[in-house]
């Protein structure tokens, strides 16, 4: 009799369905609607995603609560678009400050290889975010991984849409699962992080790219409002000017500092409420980020007392 009871209990336990946190990698940029349909079909809610545009730049977005897929993607699409918009406009401000204050000349770009490399990185960042902004604004796909809560993992595994699945059955280790999707990124993304026309540009071509970008902002009302509100009225313009002057002068020096593997230059401005603004965070001799899987990760941690969600962005590979 005891054996029969044990058998029945085991049968009951094995048929229980547990909700688990599951990271899904899609192996390529996938339209929001396709992911939403899959998550609905597999009874899954979503709390976080890791994104990238085909032009470089990407990041993560998360919330404390689990959301229905459609609502979550509407919120995140709006937030990601704002990030690309801000980064695109911030790069334009950088160019404007450089030109307005005569911080740079074609002759200097020709004379100083380190300066040429630094300016190329600024122009490449502008291309990443301006093209990425247009792509996202026009509804282009940006998602490559998501974190979901589901009681039907097999449904997700059987889908042809999903390339990789990582399941965490143990709540104790759920804190580590958020890092898994970073390794889901398709390797071919690396080729988008440096535009050939910028990488191969000479000093004059590079200088003209900056002038053209600034010239095109003359009738851009969105840029005018952004520039006035976040740079002129706050005094951030002066901080940015001094930082750029420092970086340009530093790039002209012949001697190089000893290599370090932590940020050695840059500033972060936090308003104390919900706005974080930063200049470039730079490293001494960190390499050219040309490998497919660079070994750097930077986390900005804030207590949950202050935030219920977070959206991050980076132009690193």
TIGU-370739 format. One record per residue: x, y, z of N, C-alpha, C, O in turn; residue in one letter. Coordinates in steps of 0.02 Angstrom, whole numbers. Each point is the difference from the previous one (the first is absolute). Layout:
    neast   nnorth      nup   caeast   canorth     caup    ceast   cnorth      cup    oeast   onorth      oup   type
        X        Y        Z        X         Y        Z        X        Y        Z        X        Y        Z      a
...
This chain:
    neast   nnorth      nup   caeast   canorth     caup    ceast   cnorth      cup    oeast   onorth      oup   type
       42      -61        0      -42        61        0       43       63        0      -13       48      -36      x
       67      -50       78       44        58        4       33       14      -67        8       58      -18      x
       10     -111      -18       33         9      -65      -47       32      -51       22       41      -40      x
      -86      -58       43      -49        29      -46       -7       74       13       -4       40      -46      x
        1      -21      110       -7        70       19       59       41      -25       -9       54      -27      x
       69      -81       37       61        35      -23       -2        9      -75       18       54      -25      x
      -39     -106      -11       -4         4      -73      -48       55      -23       16       37      -46      x
      -73      -32       79      -50        50      -17       27       70       13       -9       46      -40      x
       43      -37       97       28        65       17       52       21      -51        0       58      -22      x
       45     -104        3       52        16      -50      -31       18      -67       23       46      -33      x
      -76      -82       14      -34        14      -63      -30       70        1        3       36      -50      x
      -31      -17      107      -30        66        8       54       55       -5      -11       51      -33      x
       68      -62       67       54        49        1       29       11      -70       13       57      -20      x
       -2     -111      -17       31         6      -65      -45       34      -51       24       24      -52      x
      -88      -20       67      -45        33      -47      -14       73       18      -37       34      -34      x
       68      -11       89       -8        70       18       37       44      -50       52      -19      -27      x
      -79       78       15       31        47      -47       26       60       39      -40       35       31      x
      105      -24      -32       30        55       37       18       57      -46       25      -10      -56      x
      -38       71       80       21        59      -38       74       12       14       22       -1       57      x
       17       12     -109       72        11        8       21       61      -42      -31       17      -50      x
       85       14       73       29        54      -39       42      -30      -56       40      -45       11      x
      -51       70      -71       32       -28      -59       27       55      -45      -37       46      -18      x
      100      -51       -1       30        48      -46       -3      -29      -71       19      -58      -11      x
      -43       98      -36       -7       -23      -69       44       41      -46       -3       62        1      x
       43      -95      -41       40        33      -51      -27      -15      -68      -15      -58      -16      x
        7      109      -26      -31       -11      -65       50       -7      -57      -18      -18      -56      x
       82       33       70       51       -10      -51        2       52      -54       45        0      -42      x
      -95       44       41       -2        53      -50      -52       52       23      -39      -13       45      x
       39       70      -76      -50        51       15      -68      -27      -21       -9      -22      -57      x
      -39       24      102      -65       -30      -11      -55       50       13        2       35       51      x
      -52      -28      -95      -54        48       10      -36      -10       67      -10      -56       22      x
       -9      111        9      -35        -2       64      -61      -45       -3      -12      -41       45      x
      -27       48      -97      -64       -36       -5       10      -75        0      -43      -37       26      x
       98       13      -55       12       -72       -1       16      -26       70      -22      -54       19      x
       61       93       19       17       -20       68      -62        2       44      -12      -44       41      x
      -28       97      -48      -61         8       39      -47      -59      -12      -28      -28       47      x
       19        9     -110      -44       -56      -17       24      -65       31      -40      -39       27      x
      106       28      -29       28       -61       29      -10       -2       75      -20      -51       28      x
       33      107        6       -6         1       73      -72       -9       22      -13      -32       51      x
      -34       60      -88      -71       -11       16      -18      -73       -8      -34      -29       42      x
       56       -1      -97      -15       -70      -14       28      -46       54      -31      -51       16      x
       89       69       12       33       -43       49      -12       23       72       38      -18       45      x
      -89       58      -35      -20        22       67       59       30       39       14      -21       56      x
       19       70      -87       60        29       30       -9       75       11      -28       35      -42      x
       53      -12       98        4        72       14       73       21       -5       45      -41        4      x
      -35      106      -11       68        25      -13       18       56       48      -43       40       20      x
      107      -38       -1       23        52       46       61       37      -26       13       57       21      x
       25      -87      -67       62        32      -23       14      -19      -72      -19      -54      -24      x
       54       98      -11       25       -16      -67       69       30       -9       19       48       33      x
       18      -78      -79       66        26      -19       -3       14      -74      -20      -43      -39      x
       40      102       18      -15        22      -68       63       27      -35       49       17       32      x
      -54      -15      -98       52        30      -41      -31       20      -66      -48      -32      -23      x
       74       83       -8      -22        18      -68       52      -27      -48       57      -13       20      x
      -75        4      -84       50       -26      -48       55       49      -15       47      -17      -37      x
      -50       78       65       52        50      -13       47        9       59       40       47        1      x
      -45      -91       48       42         6       59      -37       36       56      -51       32      -12      x
       76      -39       71      -34        29       58      -53      -48       24      -33      -34      -39      x
       25       30      104      -49       -45       29       -3        9       75       27       49       26      x
      -58      -95        8       -5         6       72      -52      -47       28      -14      -53      -28      x
      -15       72       84      -49       -42       33      -56       42       30        8       60       10      x
      -64      -92        4      -56        34       31      -36      -50       44      -11      -57      -20      x
       -6       77       81      -33       -47       45      -49       36       46        3       60       10      x
      -49      -99       19      -48        23       48       -2      -49       59       20      -57       -7      x
      -43       81       64       -5       -44       58      -56      -51       -8        7      -58       21      x
      -62       78      -52      -58       -44       -7        1      -36      -68       34       21      -47      x
      -72      -75       44       -9       -37      -63      -59       31      -37      -51       14       30      x
       58       -5      -96      -52        33      -40      -24      -46      -55       34      -46      -22      x
      -96       60        0      -24       -31      -61       44       24      -57       19       58       -2      x
       -1     -103      -45       49        17      -52      -15       64      -39       45       41      -11      x
     -107      -32      -11      -16        58      -41       11       65       37       29       47      -28      x
      -51      -43       90        8        61       39       75       14       12       21       58       -4      x
       17     -110       19       71         9       14       36       28      -62       41       46        6      x
      -55      -74      -64       35        22      -60      -19       72      -19       42       36      -27      x
     -103      -16       40      -20        69      -14       42       48       43       25       50      -25      x
      -19      -66       89       40        42       46       73        1      -21       31       53       -2      x
       -3     -111      -12       71        -4      -14       18       30      -67       53       32       -8      x
      -96      -40      -41       13        30      -66        4       76        7       43       31      -31      x
      -87       -2       70        1        72       12       64       21       35       31       50      -19      x
      -11      -87       71       61        16       38       63       -6      -43       44       43        3      x
      -41      -96      -42       60       -10      -43        5       54      -53       54       24      -15      x
     -111       -5      -14        0        53      -49       26       65       30       37       37      -32      x
      -57      -22       94       23        60       33       75       -2       13       34       52       -5      x
       -8     -111       21       72        -6       11       38       15      -63       48       39        1      x
      -69      -68      -57       35        12      -63       -7       72      -21       47       30      -28      x
     -104       -1       40      -10        71      -16       48       43       41       33       44      -28      x
      -29      -56       93       43        41       42       73       -8      -18       37       49       -2      x
      -15     -110      -12       69       -12      -18       18       32      -68       54       27       -9      x
     -101      -31      -37       10        30      -66        6       76        6       44       30      -30      x
      -88        1       70        3        72        9       60       21       41       29       53      -12      x
       -9      -94       61       58        15       40       64        2      -42       44       41       11      x
      -40      -86      -60       57         0      -45        1       63      -43       53       28      -15      x
     -112       -5       -5       -3        63      -39       23       59       42       33       45      -25      x
      -51      -45       89       22        54       45       76       -1        5       32       53       -1      x
       -3     -112        6       73        -6        3       32       32      -61       48       39        6      x
      -73      -54      -65       27        29      -61       -7       76       -1       46       36      -20      x
     -104      -13       42      -13        73        1       49       35       47       26       53      -16      x
      -14      -82       75       46        30       48       71        2      -28       36       49        8      x
      -16     -102      -42       67        -4      -30        9       55      -52       51       34       -1      x
     -101      -25      -42        5        49      -54       -7       72       27       38       44      -20      x
      -86      -33       64      -12        67       27       60       27       38       11       61        3      x
       28     -105       27       56        21       42       68      -13      -33       53        6       32      x
      -55      -23      -96       62       -12      -38       48      -48       36       60       13        5      x
      -87      -67       19       41       -48       36       39      -46      -46       43      -38       22      x
      -58       41      -86       27       -50      -46       10       31      -69      -38       43      -22      x
       90      -65      -13       11        20      -69       21      -60      -42       22      -51       27      x
      -30       56      -92       20       -55      -45       74      -13        6       23      -57       -2      x
       16      111       10       72        -7        5       20      -41       62       46      -41       -2      x
      -81       53       57       15       -37       61      -18      -74       -7       35      -43       25      x
      -90       30      -59      -20       -69      -12       53      -37      -42       13      -59       11      x
       17       94      -58       52       -29      -41       64      -11       39       37      -47      -13      x
      -24       90       61       64         0       36        1      -51       57       53      -29       13      x
     -110       18       20       -1       -41       61      -43      -63      -10      -61        4       -1      x
       93      -62       -8      -37       -63      -10      -48      -17       56      -55      -25      -12      x
       75       38       75      -44       -15       56      -63       43       -1      -55      -22       17      x
       64       85      -38      -58        45       -6      -47      -24      -55      -61        2        8      x
       90      -24      -63      -41       -25      -55      -41      -60       23      -59       -7      -17      x
       91      -37       55      -35       -60       25      -57       20       47      -54      -29       -2      x
       68       78       45      -51        22       48      -61       30      -36      -57      -16       17      x
       70       59      -65      -55        32      -37      -38      -51      -41      -61        5       -8      x
       96      -54      -19      -35       -54      -36      -49      -36       45      -55      -18      -22      x
       73        8       85      -45       -34       46      -62       42       14      -55      -27        6      x
       64       94       -3      -58        45       10      -47       -1      -60      -61       -4        7      x
       90        7      -66      -41         0      -61      -34      -67       -9      -58       -3      -20      x
       93      -52       36      -30       -66       -5      -59       -6       48      -51      -30      -17      x
       57       58       78      -55        -1       47      -61       38      -26      -57      -21       10      x
       70       76      -43      -54        39      -30      -37      -42      -53      -62       -1       -2      x
      100      -33      -40      -31       -42      -51      -40      -57       31      -56      -15      -22      x
       84      -16       74      -35       -55       33      -69       22       24      -50      -33      -14      x
       48       89       49      -63        20       31      -47       36      -47      -61       -5        8      x
       87       42      -56      -45        34      -47      -35      -51      -45      -60        3      -11      x
       99      -51      -15      -30       -52      -42      -43      -48       42      -53      -22      -23      x
       76        8       84      -40       -43       44      -66       33       19      -51      -34        4      x
       52       99        7      -61        38       16      -51       -6      -56      -59      -13       12      x
       82       24      -74      -46        -6      -57      -27      -70       -7      -59      -10      -15      x
      102      -39       27      -20       -70       -6      -55      -17       51      -50      -31      -18      x
       60       52       80      -48       -15       53      -64       40       -9      -55      -25       10      x
       62       89      -29      -58        43      -11      -46      -28      -54      -61        8        4      x
       90      -41      -54      -38       -28      -55      -24      -72       14      -23      -34      -44      x
       30       13      108      -26       -65       19       46      -59      -12      -22      -57        3      x
       85       70      -18       47       -54      -13       12      -43       62       -4       26       56      x
       18      -89      -65       11       -45       58       64       16       37       51       16      -31      x
      -53      -20       98       59        13       40       14      -53       53       55       -3       27      x
     -103      -40      -13        7       -46       56       40      -62      -20      -12      -29      -54      x
       59        8       96       34       -64      -14       -4      -49       58       18      -58       -9      x
      -42       80       68       -8       -47       56      -50       28       50       -7       61        7      x
      -29     -105       27      -49        21       50        3      -46       61       22      -57       -5      x
      -44       82       62       -6       -40       61      -74       -7       15      -34       50       10      x
       10     -112       -7      -72       -12       10      -11      -46       60       45      -34       24      x
     -108       35       -1      -23       -46       52      -53      -44      -33      -51       26      -25      x
       61      -91       25      -46       -44      -37      -10      -66       35       44      -22       38      x
     -101       -9      -49      -11       -68       25       -3      -49      -58      -23      -57        7      x
       48       79      -66       -2       -42      -59       65        8      -40        0       25      -56      x
       55      -46       86       65         6      -32        3      -39      -65       30       23      -49      x
      -60      -81       47        2       -41      -60      -30       35      -60       22       -9      -56      x
      -74       50       69      -31        39      -54       50       48      -31        3        9      -61      x
       37       22      104       51        47      -24       57      -37      -36       24       23      -51      x
       -4      -80       79       55       -39      -29      -19      -27      -69       43       -6      -43      x
     -106      -10       34      -22       -29      -64      -11       52      -54      -10      -18      -58      x
       12       81       76      -12        52      -49       61        9      -46       57        0       23      x
      -71        8      -87       55        13      -47       27       70        6       52       16      -29      x
      -87       26       67       22        70        7       58        6       49       43       44       -7      x
      -41      -89       57       50         3       52       61      -43      -17       -6      -58      -19      x
       66       89       25       61       -37      -15       31      -30       63       25      -56       -2      x
      -28       93       58       32       -24       61      -46       12       60      -34       51        4      x
       33      -99       41      -42         5       60       43      -16       61       36      -50        1      x
      -40       93       50       35       -14       63      -51        5       56      -31       52       11      x
       21     -108       26      -51        -4       51       31        0       70       51      -32       12      x
      -81       69       33       23         0       70      -56      -30       43      -51       33       12      x
       60      -94       11      -50       -33       42        8       17       74      -42      -19       40      x
       96       54      -23       15        11       70       -1       74       17       45       37      -20      x
      -96      -13       57       -7        71       17       62       30       32       13       59       -8      x
       25     -100       45       60        25       33       50       31      -49       36       46       17      x
      -35      -73      -79       49        22      -49      -30       47      -53       33       14      -51      x
      -94        8       61      -33        41      -51       36       65      -13       -5       28      -55      x
       42       -3      104       36        63       -8       52       -5      -56       17       50      -32      x
        9     -111       19       52        -8      -50      -29       -7      -71       36       11      -49      x
      -98      -29       44      -29       -14      -66       -2       61      -45        2       -6      -61      x
       -6       66       92       -5        61      -40       61       10      -45       -4       37      -49      x
       61      -68       65       60         9      -40        2      -46      -60       38       12      -48      x
      -77      -66       49        3       -50      -53      -12       28      -70       38      -16      -46      x
      -90       58       36      -14        23      -68       56       38      -34        1        4      -62      x
       46       25       99       56        34      -31       40      -47      -45       31       21      -49      x
      -32      -85       67       38       -49      -39      -42      -29      -58       24      -42      -37      x
      -85       66       30      -42       -21      -55       10       43      -62      -27      -15      -53      x
       66       67       59        7        46      -56       32      -34      -61       52      -33        8      x
      -81       40      -67       30       -28      -60       69       30      -11        9       61        7      x
       40     -102      -25       68        24       -8        6       52      -56       43       44        4      x
      -85      -48      -55        7        44      -57      -16       73       17       13       44      -42      x
      -41      -30      102      -12        70       18       64       41       -1       -2       60      -11      x
       59      -93       23       63        36        4       15       42      -61       31       53        6      x
      -51      -75      -64       18        37      -62      -37       66       -6       20       41      -41      x
      -72      -30       81      -38        63       -5       27       54       46      -22       57       -4      x
       70      -74       46       20        48       51       50       52      -24       13       49       35      x
       16      -58      -94       43        52      -29      -16        6      -74       12      -47      -38      x
      -39      103       18      -21        10      -69       61        8      -45       44       40       16      x
      -40      -77      -71       58         2      -45       16       70      -25       58       19       -5      x
     -110       21      -10       12        67      -27       32       46       52       32       49      -18      x
      -40      -66       82       32        39       53       69      -28       15       49       37        8      x
      -44     -102       -4       63       -33       15       53       18      -52       59        8       17      x
      -79       -1      -79       47        13      -55        5       75      -18       36       17      -47      x
      -71       26       83       -1        72      -17       67       33       18       31      -17       51      x
      -10       63      -93       59        39       17      -22       61       40      -59        8       14      x
      107       34        5      -14        57       44      -53       48      -30      -46       21       35      x
       54       -5      -98      -47        47      -32      -70      -29       -3      -49       34       14      x
       43      -97      -34      -66       -32       -4      -34       -3       68      -60       11        5      x
       98      -25       46      -27        -4       67      -25       68       24      -53        6       30      x
       93       45      -44      -19        68       20      -63       22      -35      -43       33       30      x
       37      -50      -94      -60        19      -38      -62      -38       24      -55       27       -4      x
       63      -88       30      -56       -37       28      -29       38       60      -61        4        8      x
      106       22       34      -21        38       58      -37       64      -21      -53       16       27      x
       81       20      -74      -31        62      -23      -68      -13      -31      -47       38       11      x
       43      -90      -51      -64       -17      -32      -54      -17       52      -57       22       -7      x
       76      -60       58      -48       -20       51      -27       62       37      -60        4       13      x
      104       43        4      -21        61       35      -42       44      -46      -50       29       23      x
       69      -24      -85      -38        42      -48      -72      -24       -7      -45       40       -8      x
       36     -105       10      -67       -29       -9      -45       12       61      -60      -14       -4      x
       87       39       59      -40        12       60      -31       70        2      -39       15       44      x
       57       28      -92      -21        71        1      -76        7        7      -24       41       38      x
      -13      -81      -75      -73         4        1      -32      -56       40      -60      -14       -8      x
       99      -19       51      -26       -55       39      -25       26       68       39       12       45      x
     -105       -3      -40      -30        27       61       11      -46       60        9       24       56      x
      -11      -89      -68       10       -48       54       70        8       30        8       -2       61      x
       42       11     -104       68        10       24        5       66       39       32        2       52      x
      -63       50      -77        4        66       32      -28       -3       71       29       28       46      x
      -85      -63      -36      -31        -6       66       44      -42       46        9       17       59      x
       17      -71      -85       43       -45       39       63       38       23       19       -4       58      x
       12       39     -104       62        37       13      -11       54       54       41        8       45      x
      -96       28      -50      -14        53       48      -16      -28       69       26       24       50      x
      -67      -76      -48      -24       -26       64       54      -38       39        7        9       60      x
       33      -50      -95       46       -44       35       72       25        2       42      -27       35      x
      -27       80      -74       69        25        0        6       73       20       42       18       41      x
      -83       24      -69        5        72       14      -30       16       69       33       32       41      x
      -94      -53      -30      -35        18       63       30      -34       61       -5       26       55      x
       37      -83      -63       28       -37       56       73       16       14       26      -17       53      x
        8       48     -101       71        13        7       42      -60      -20       62        1        7      x
      -94      -54      -32       37       -60      -21       44       15      -61       48      -37      -14      x
      -65       90      -23       40        20      -58       73       12       21       46      -26      -31      x
      -35       64       84       67        17       22       39      -62       22       59       -7      -13      x
      -94      -38       47       31       -63       22       22      -41      -60       54      -29       -1      x
      -98       26      -48       15       -38      -61       58       32      -38       43      -35      -27      x
      -42      101       23       53        36      -34       68      -16       31       48      -14      -36      x
      -44       18      102       63       -13       34       23      -72      -10       59      -14       -8      x
     -107      -32        9       18       -70      -10       28      -11      -71       51      -33       -7      x
      -83       61      -43       23        -8      -69       67       34      -11       44      -27      -34      x
      -35       85       64       65        34       -6       55      -44       30       54       -6      -28      x
      -68      -23       86       48       -44       33       16      -60      -43       59      -18       -7      x
     -110      -15      -21       11       -61      -39       38       14      -64       43      -39      -20      x
      -57       95      -12       34        18      -62       73       17       14       45      -22      -37      x
      -32       59       89       69        16       18       38      -62       20       58       -9      -18      x
      -90      -35       55       31       -63       21       19      -42      -61       52      -33        0      x
      -93       35      -52       12       -40      -60       58       27      -42       24      -34      -45      x
       -2       94       60       57        29      -36       67      -16       32       52       10      -31      x
      -54      -35       91       63       -14       36       33      -63      -29      -33      -48      -20      x
       99       51       19       39       -57      -28        5      -57       50       -5      -58      -20      x
       14       74       83        8       -53       50      -68      -30       19      -50       36        4      x
       49     -100        6      -62       -36       18        5      -22       72       54      -22       22      x
     -107       26       16        1       -24       69        5      -77        2      -11      -33      -51      x
       26        7      108        2       -72        8      -69      -29      -11      -49       31       20      x
       44      -90      -50      -66       -30      -12      -38      -12       65       29      -23       50      x
      -92       37      -50      -43       -16       56      -62      -34      -27      -16        5      -60      x
      -20      -40      104      -58       -37      -23      -62       21       39      -43      -40       16      x
       40      104       -2      -58        30       31       -7       70      -30       49       27      -26      x
     -108        4       30       -9        67      -28       50       49       30        6        5       61      x
       29       32     -104       50        47       24      -19       72      -14       32       46       25      x
      -85      -34      -63      -24        67      -15      -76       -2       -9      -28      -52      -18      x
       -4      109       31      -72         4      -11      -35       27       61       26       -1       55      x
      -87       25      -67      -39        28       55      -72      -25       -5      -25      -14      -54      x
       -7        9      111      -71       -19        3      -37       53       41       21       18       54      x
      -76        6      -81      -41        49       34      -66      -32       19      -37      -24      -44      x
       20       23      108      -62       -29       24      -40       55       35       26       32       45      x
      -88      -22      -65      -40        55       27      -28      -15       69      -26       46       33      x
       31     -108      -10      -27       -18       65      -72      -24       -4      -29      -20       50      x
        1       21     -110      -69       -24       -8        0      -58      -50        4      -58       20      x
       -9       73      -84       -5       -55      -48       41       11      -63      -11      -35      -50      x
       57       82       50       37        16      -62       74      -10       11       30       29       45      x
        0      -71      -86       73       -10        1       27       22      -68      -21      -27      -52      x
       67       74       52       32        22      -61       75      -14        6       28        9       54      x
        4      -29     -107       71       -15        6       38       21      -63      -27        0      -55      x
       90       18       66       46         6      -56       27      -69      -14      -15      -48       35      x
       56       43      -88       28       -66      -14       41      -24       59       35       39       33      x
      -40     -103      -20       42       -31       51       56      -35      -37      -13      -45      -40      x
       75       65       52       55       -24      -42       51      -41       41        4        7       61      x
       33      -48      -97       52       -42       29       67       17      -32        2       22      -58      x
       52      -32       94       66         6      -30       19      -66      -33        4      -52       32      x
        7       55      -97       22       -58      -39      -40      -63       12       28      -52       18      x
      -94       54      -26      -40       -60       14       -3      -48      -58      -27      -55        8      x
       54       74      -66       -9       -41      -60      -50       33      -46      -30       51       18      x
       21      -78      -77      -43        32      -49      -69      -31       -4      -38       16      -47      x
       20      -59       94      -66       -33        2      -16      -35      -66      -57        1      -23      x
      107      -30       -7      -10       -32      -65      -19      -74        5      -18      -30      -50      x
       22        2      110      -18       -71        7      -75       -8        6      -36       47       17      x
       12     -107      -31      -72       -13        1      -28       -1       70      -58       19       11      x
       98      -43       37      -24        -6       69       48       34       48       37      -35       36      x
      -36      101      -34       45        35       46      -17      -14       72      -58      -12       17      x
      108       13       26      -10       -20       69      -12       58       47       34        4       52      x
      -80       40      -68      -14        56       44      -74        5       13      -41       -7      -46      x
       22       20      108      -70        13       16       -2       54       54       40       -2       47      x
      -85       49      -54       -5        55       49      -73        3       24      -46        6      -40      x
       37      -10      106      -67         3       29       -7       62       43       44       15       41      x
      -97       22      -51      -17        56       43      -57      -23       45      -55      -12      -24      x
       69        6       88      -48       -30       46      -36       55       40       32       44       28      x
      -97      -49      -25      -40        47       41      -46      -41       45      -25      -52      -21      x
       15       75       82      -44       -35       47      -71       -2      -26      -24       48      -29      x
      -10     -103       41      -69        -7      -22      -47       48       36      -57       10      -20      x
       81       20       75      -40        49       36      -18       59      -45      -52       32        8      x
       96      -18      -56       -9        59      -42      -28      -15      -69      -34       42      -30      x
       48     -102        5      -21       -16      -68      -40      -65       -2       16      -47       37      x
      -66       44      -80      -37       -62      -10       17      -30      -68      -24      -54      -16      x
       64       90      -23       20       -25      -65       64       33      -22       22       50       30      x
        9      -77      -81       63        27      -23        8      -12      -75      -19      -53      -25      x
       47      101      -11       17        -8      -70       72       23       -8       17       55       21      x
       26      -96      -50       70        18       -9       19       -2      -73      -34      -32      -41      x
       89       65       25       22         2      -70       75        4       -3       32       29       44      x
       -3      -57      -97       72         4      -10       15       -6      -75      -38      -31      -37      x
       94       60       16       21        -8      -69       58      -49       -5       28      -10      -54      x
       -9      -21      110       51       -51       -2      -26      -63      -33      -60      -12        1      x
      104      -28      -31      -22       -63      -32      -31      -46       52      -22      -55      -18      x
